[in-house]
Amino acid sequence: MSWQQRIDQALDARRAARALRTRTALHGLPAGRIGYQGRRWLNFSGNDYLGLSHHPAVIRGWQQGADEYGVGSAGSGHVTGYAPAHQQLEAELAQWLGYPRALLFISGFAANQAVIHALMAKDDRILADRLAHASLLEAAALSPAGLRRFTHNDPASLGRLLEKPLSGQQLVITEGVFSMDGDQAPLAEIARHSQRPDTLLMIDDAHGAGATGPQGRGSCALAGIHPDILVVTFGKAFGVSGAAVLCSEALADYLLQFARHLIYSTAMPPAQAVALQAALGVIRSPEGDALRGHLDEHIDYFRAASAGLPLTRGDSHTAIQPLITGDNARALTIAARLRERGLWVTAIRPPTVPPGTARLRITLTAAHTRRDIDTLLEGLAHVCQ
């Protein structure tokens, strides 16, 4: 088989399964809107949970950072790319989340891969939630360590795996809020099972940081736990992009020596770090509390009002509200009909989610209004008829 035949077969299989991924060049707009081909839609597919991507203070921060530092870092942080803006943001994140150190990464995917590849050795074992993010499971599968996956959100399943004999070390991995189902991990119980001399606990709180917990500190603060490694990302509630790993002094120094995704990547632009400081300022402020309160009201309202829809709802009390169609074609059809009504809702299909669980991944934000959500509910009721 030639390379071209292999590629064609793979694409044909995706088309036949109605699972072919495509991209659309969209214009992000404030107030929970999106632009495409001269039209505007209500956007219920983005992760900008607090609406900070268009917040005036965050925009000003990036502009001021560009004036001071230029538009790029021009190097790895280990060469010339580490600026005072990066150092200040790391210090603020560490203080906010209660860790000795924070290290910035260009994305959550890179942060997760870097930690796992740097830490794990041949005789070690990774115990990951079965529905953990692709960045975590891929890094675990490619590492020299063994990988075992525990039943989703089941601490007892994790406990049984932890008891199996091992000559090396163990790393337990889960998420605070799961990106496709919106459900929250039982973090307190998982942390209790992970309190072993040979075990580190790593939590990816991409969808919790900024949007949940006291002062927006995320899922771990809400559960009252302090994992050994906490990953927070900035492309969701922060409204920007990038990520940080929160950890001990010793582990931070270790990652600076051995985390290849950190060492060999150009650092995020310092101007972005200034914008992220502004976003963090909003998240920690009374305004941030008000935005989270507004988002929580939307979540409660949508859950109550959507109970009668002829679609299976997920058990989510977060901004991610999946409606399961099961069938790929049905998910695509409903998404297309919603788009005709001015509602941008993305159909998510395997392999992003397990086979037979295609869905509409609806995301609510503080930038939406009650009328926006009523419009969504009316559209869903109409197209599902």
C-alpha positions as CSV (number, residue, x, y, z in Angstrom):
1,M,0.0,0.0,0.0
2,S,1.4,3.4,-0.9
3,W,1.4,6.5,1.4
4,Q,-1.4,8.0,-0.7
5,Q,-3.6,4.9,-0.4
6,R,-3.1,4.8,3.3
7,I,-4.1,8.4,3.7
8,D,-7.1,8.1,1.3
9,Q,-8.3,5.0,3.2
10,A,-8.1,6.7,6.6
11,L,-10.0,9.8,5.3
12,D,-12.6,7.6,3.5
13,A,-13.3,5.7,6.7
14,R,-13.8,8.9,8.6
15,R,-16.2,10.2,6.0
16,A,-18.2,7.0,6.0
17,A,-18.6,7.2,9.8
18,R,-19.7,10.8,9.6
19,A,-16.7,11.6,11.8
20,L,-14.5,13.7,9.5
21,R,-13.2,16.8,11.3
22,T,-13.2,20.2,9.6
23,R,-12.3,23.7,10.6
24,T,-14.2,27.0,10.1
25,A,-12.6,30.4,10.2
26,L,-14.7,32.2,12.8
27,H,-14.5,35.7,14.1
28,G,-14.8,35.8,17.9
29,L,-17.0,38.5,19.2
30,P,-17.9,39.8,22.7
31,A,-21.1,39.0,24.6
32,G,-21.1,35.3,23.7
33,R,-21.3,35.9,19.9
34,I,-19.4,34.6,17.0
35,G,-19.1,35.8,13.4
36,Y,-19.0,33.9,10.1
37,Q,-19.4,35.0,6.5
38,G,-20.9,38.3,7.6
39,R,-23.5,36.8,10.0
40,R,-23.6,36.6,13.8
41,W,-24.5,33.6,15.9
42,L,-25.0,33.0,19.6
43,N,-21.9,31.0,20.5
44,F,-22.6,28.0,22.7
45,S,-19.4,26.1,21.8
46,G,-16.5,28.1,23.2
47,N,-14.7,27.7,26.5
48,D,-14.5,31.4,27.4
49,Y,-16.5,30.7,30.6
50,L,-16.2,34.2,32.1
51,G,-16.1,36.2,28.9
52,L,-12.6,37.4,29.6
53,S,-11.3,37.1,26.0
54,H,-12.9,40.5,25.3
55,H,-12.6,42.0,28.8
56,P,-11.2,45.6,28.5
57,A,-8.6,45.1,31.2
58,V,-7.2,41.9,29.5
59,I,-7.1,43.6,26.1
60,R,-5.3,46.6,27.6
61,G,-2.8,44.3,29.4
62,W,-1.8,42.6,26.1
63,Q,-1.5,46.0,24.4
64,Q,0.6,47.4,27.2
65,G,2.7,44.3,27.2
66,A,3.3,44.5,23.5
67,D,4.4,48.1,23.9
68,E,6.9,47.2,26.6
69,Y,8.2,43.8,25.3
70,G,7.2,43.5,21.6
71,V,5.0,40.8,20.2
72,G,7.1,37.7,20.8
73,S,9.6,36.2,23.3
74,A,12.1,35.4,20.5
75,G,13.5,32.4,22.3
76,S,13.2,29.6,24.8
77,G,12.9,30.5,28.4
78,H,16.3,28.8,28.9
79,V,18.0,31.1,26.4
80,T,16.6,34.7,26.2
81,G,12.8,34.2,26.2
82,Y,12.1,34.4,30.0
83,A,11.0,38.0,30.8
84,P,10.0,39.8,34.1
85,A,6.4,39.4,33.0
86,H,6.7,35.6,33.0
87,Q,8.4,35.7,36.4
88,Q,5.7,37.9,37.9
89,L,2.9,35.8,36.5
90,E,4.5,32.6,37.9
91,A,4.8,34.2,41.3
92,E,1.2,35.4,41.3
93,L,-0.1,32.0,40.2
94,A,1.9,30.2,42.9
95,Q,0.7,32.6,45.6
96,W,-3.0,32.4,44.4
97,L,-3.0,28.6,44.3
98,G,-0.8,28.0,47.4
99,Y,2.2,26.3,45.8
100,P,5.9,27.1,46.1
101,R,6.4,27.3,42.4
102,A,4.7,27.7,39.0
103,L,6.1,27.1,35.6
104,L,4.5,28.5,32.4
105,F,4.0,26.4,29.3
106,I,2.7,27.3,25.8
107,S,-0.4,25.1,26.1
108,G,-2.1,22.6,28.4
109,F,-1.2,19.8,26.0
110,A,2.5,20.7,26.2
111,A,2.3,21.0,30.0
112,N,0.7,17.5,30.5
113,Q,3.1,15.9,28.1
114,A,6.2,17.5,29.6
115,V,5.4,16.5,33.1
116,I,4.7,12.8,32.3
117,H,7.6,12.4,29.9
118,A,10.0,14.0,32.3
119,L,8.9,12.1,35.4
120,M,8.2,8.5,34.4
121,A,10.7,5.7,34.1
122,K,10.6,2.0,33.0
123,D,9.5,0.4,36.2
124,D,6.9,3.1,37.1
125,R,3.2,2.9,36.7
126,I,0.6,5.6,35.6
127,L,-3.0,5.2,36.9
128,A,-5.2,7.5,34.8
129,D,-9.0,8.0,34.7
130,R,-10.4,6.2,31.7
131,L,-11.8,9.4,30.3
132,A,-8.8,11.6,30.9
133,H,-7.8,14.1,28.2
134,A,-6.0,12.9,25.1
135,S,-2.9,14.9,26.1
136,L,-2.6,12.9,29.3
137,L,-3.4,9.4,27.9
138,E,-1.2,9.9,24.9
139,A,1.8,11.0,27.0
140,A,1.2,8.0,29.4
141,A,1.0,5.5,26.5
142,L,4.2,6.9,25.0
143,S,6.1,7.0,28.2
144,P,8.4,4.1,29.4
145,A,6.0,3.5,32.4
146,G,3.1,1.1,32.4
147,L,-0.4,2.5,32.0
148,R,-3.5,1.3,33.8
149,R,-6.8,3.1,33.5
150,F,-9.2,3.1,36.4
151,T,-13.0,3.3,36.0
152,H,-14.2,6.8,35.4
153,N,-14.6,8.8,38.6
154,D,-14.3,5.5,40.7
155,P,-11.9,5.9,43.6
156,A,-12.5,2.2,44.6
157,S,-11.2,1.1,41.1
158,L,-8.2,3.4,41.6
159,G,-7.6,1.9,45.1
160,R,-7.5,-1.6,43.8
161,L,-4.9,-0.7,41.1
162,L,-2.8,1.1,43.6
163,E,-2.5,-2.0,45.7
164,K,-1.0,-4.1,42.9
165,P,2.8,-4.8,43.4
166,L,5.2,-2.4,41.8
167,S,9.0,-1.9,41.9
168,G,9.0,1.7,40.8
169,Q,6.9,4.8,41.5
170,Q,3.2,5.6,40.7
171,L,1.6,8.7,39.2
172,V,-2.2,9.1,39.6
173,I,-3.8,11.3,37.0
174,T,-7.3,12.7,36.7
175,E,-9.1,16.0,35.8
176,G,-11.0,18.4,37.9
177,V,-13.8,18.9,35.3
178,F,-14.0,16.6,32.4
179,S,-14.1,18.4,29.1
180,M,-16.7,16.4,27.2
181,D,-19.1,15.4,30.0
182,G,-18.7,18.4,32.3
183,D,-18.8,16.1,35.3
184,Q,-16.4,16.6,38.3
185,A,-14.0,14.1,39.7
186,P,-14.4,12.9,43.4
187,L,-11.1,14.6,44.2
188,A,-11.2,14.2,47.9
189,E,-11.5,10.4,47.7
190,I,-9.0,10.2,44.9
191,A,-6.5,12.2,47.0
192,R,-7.1,10.0,50.0
193,H,-6.3,6.8,48.0
194,S,-3.2,8.5,46.6
195,Q,-1.6,9.3,49.9
196,R,1.2,6.8,49.6
197,P,5.0,7.2,49.8
198,D,5.4,5.8,46.3
199,T,2.6,7.9,44.7
200,L,2.2,11.4,43.3
201,L,-1.2,12.9,42.4
202,M,-1.6,15.0,39.3
203,I,-4.7,17.0,38.6
204,D,-5.5,18.7,35.2
205,D,-7.9,21.5,36.1
206,A,-8.2,23.1,32.7
207,H,-12.0,23.5,32.9
208,G,-12.2,24.3,36.6
209,A,-9.5,26.9,37.2
210,G,-11.0,30.4,37.2
211,A,-14.6,29.1,36.9
212,T,-15.1,27.2,40.1
213,G,-14.0,27.3,43.7
214,P,-13.3,30.1,46.2
215,Q,-11.8,33.1,44.5
216,G,-11.8,31.0,41.3
217,R,-9.0,28.7,42.5
218,G,-10.6,25.7,40.9
219,S,-11.7,22.2,41.6
220,C,-9.0,21.3,44.1
221,A,-9.7,24.3,46.3
222,L,-13.4,23.4,46.1
223,A,-12.6,19.8,47.2
224,G,-10.2,21.0,49.9
225,I,-7.2,19.1,48.5
226,H,-3.7,20.0,47.4
227,P,-2.3,17.6,44.7
228,D,1.4,17.2,44.2
229,I,1.0,18.5,40.7
230,L,-1.7,20.9,39.5
231,V,-2.0,21.9,35.9
232,V,-4.1,25.0,35.0
233,T,-4.7,26.3,31.5
234,F,-5.5,29.8,30.3
235,G,-7.6,29.0,27.2
236,K,-10.8,28.6,29.2
237,A,-11.9,30.8,32.0
238,F,-8.8,33.0,31.6
239,G,-9.9,33.8,28.0
240,V,-6.3,33.7,26.6
241,S,-4.1,30.6,26.1
242,G,-1.1,28.8,27.6
243,A,-0.8,26.8,30.9
244,A,1.1,26.5,34.1
245,V,2.3,23.6,36.3
246,L,2.1,24.2,40.0
247,C,4.4,22.1,42.2
248,S,7.1,21.9,44.8
249,E,10.4,23.8,44.6
250,A,12.3,20.5,43.9
251,L,9.9,19.3,41.2
252,A,10.0,22.7,39.5
253,D,13.8,22.6,39.4
254,Y,13.7,19.1,38.1
255,L,11.3,20.1,35.3
256,L,13.5,23.0,34.4
257,Q,16.3,20.4,33.7
258,F,14.3,17.6,32.1
259,A,11.0,18.9,30.6
260,R,11.7,18.9,26.9
261,H,8.5,20.7,26.0
262,L,9.6,23.6,28.2
263,I,13.3,23.6,27.3
264,Y,12.9,23.4,23.5
265,S,9.9,25.6,22.9
266,T,9.8,29.3,22.3
267,A,8.3,30.9,25.4
268,M,4.9,32.5,25.3
269,P,5.1,36.2,24.4
270,P,5.7,38.4,27.4
271,A,2.7,40.5,26.3
272,Q,0.6,37.4,26.8
273,A,1.9,37.0,30.3
274,V,0.9,40.6,31.0
275,A,-2.6,39.9,29.6
276,L,-2.8,36.8,31.8
277,Q,-1.9,38.9,34.9
278,A,-4.8,41.1,34.1
279,A,-7.2,38.1,33.6
280,L,-6.0,36.7,37.0
281,G,-6.7,40.1,38.6
282,V,-10.3,39.9,37.3
283,I,-10.7,36.3,38.4
284,R,-9.5,37.0,41.9
285,S,-11.6,40.2,42.3
286,P,-15.2,40.8,43.4
287,E,-16.0,41.1,39.7
288,G,-14.8,37.5,39.2
289,D,-17.1,36.4,42.0
290,A,-20.0,38.1,40.3
291,L,-19.1,36.5,36.9
292,R,-19.0,33.0,38.5
293,G,-22.3,33.7,40.3
294,H,-23.8,34.7,37.0
295,L,-22.5,31.6,35.3
296,D,-23.8,29.4,38.1
297,E,-27.3,30.9,37.6
298,H,-27.2,30.1,33.9
299,I,-26.2,26.5,34.6
300,D,-29.0,26.0,37.1
301,Y,-31.5,27.6,34.8
302,F,-30.5,25.6,31.7
303,R,-30.5,22.3,33.6
304,A,-34.0,22.9,34.9
305,A,-35.4,24.1,31.6
306,S,-33.8,21.4,29.4
307,A,-35.1,18.5,31.5
308,G,-37.9,17.9,29.0
309,L,-35.8,17.7,25.8
310,P,-35.8,14.3,24.0
311,L,-32.0,14.0,24.4
312,T,-30.0,12.3,27.1
313,R,-28.4,14.9,29.4
314,G,-25.1,14.4,31.1
315,D,-24.8,14.7,34.9
316,S,-23.0,18.0,34.8
317,H,-23.3,21.0,37.1
318,T,-20.6,23.0,35.3
319,A,-20.5,25.2,32.3
320,I,-20.2,22.1,30.0
321,Q,-23.7,20.7,29.3
322,P,-23.6,17.8,26.9
323,L,-26.7,16.5,25.2
324,I,-26.1,13.0,24.0
325,T,-27.5,12.0,20.6
326,G,-25.6,8.7,20.3
327,D,-25.6,8.7,16.5
328,N,-23.1,10.8,14.6
329,A,-25.5,11.7,11.8
330,R,-28.1,12.9,14.3
331,A,-25.7,15.1,16.1
332,L,-24.6,16.7,12.8
333,T,-28.2,17.2,11.7
334,I,-29.2,18.9,14.9
335,A,-26.1,21.1,14.9
336,A,-26.8,22.2,11.3
337,R,-30.5,23.0,12.1
338,L,-29.5,25.0,15.2
339,R,-27.0,26.9,13.0
340,E,-29.9,27.8,10.7
341,R,-31.6,29.4,13.7
342,G,-28.5,31.5,14.6
343,L,-27.2,29.1,17.3
344,W,-23.6,27.8,17.0
345,V,-23.4,24.4,18.8
346,T,-20.7,22.0,17.8
347,A,-21.4,18.3,17.3
348,I,-18.7,16.2,19.0
349,R,-18.2,12.7,17.7
350,P,-15.8,9.7,18.1
351,P,-12.9,9.4,18.5
352,T,-13.1,12.5,20.7
353,V,-15.8,10.7,22.7
354,P,-16.4,7.0,23.0
355,P,-18.3,5.2,20.2
356,G,-22.1,5.6,20.4
357,T,-21.9,8.8,22.5
358,A,-21.9,11.6,19.9
359,R,-23.3,14.7,21.4
360,L,-24.0,18.4,21.3
361,R,-21.4,19.9,23.6
362,I,-23.1,23.0,24.9
363,T,-21.0,25.5,26.9
364,L,-22.6,28.3,28.9
365,T,-20.7,31.5,29.8
366,A,-21.1,34.5,32.0
367,A,-21.2,36.6,28.9
368,H,-24.6,35.1,27.9
369,T,-27.9,36.6,29.0
370,R,-31.0,34.8,30.2
371,R,-32.6,35.7,26.9
372,D,-29.7,34.0,25.1
373,I,-30.3,30.8,26.9
374,D,-34.0,31.0,26.3
375,T,-33.2,31.3,22.6
376,L,-31.0,28.2,22.8
377,L,-33.7,26.3,24.6
378,E,-36.4,27.3,22.1
379,G,-34.1,26.3,19.2
380,L,-33.4,22.9,20.8
381,A,-37.1,22.2,21.4
382,H,-37.9,23.1,17.8
383,V,-35.2,21.1,16.0
384,C,-35.7,18.0,18.3
385,Q,-39.4,17.9,17.3
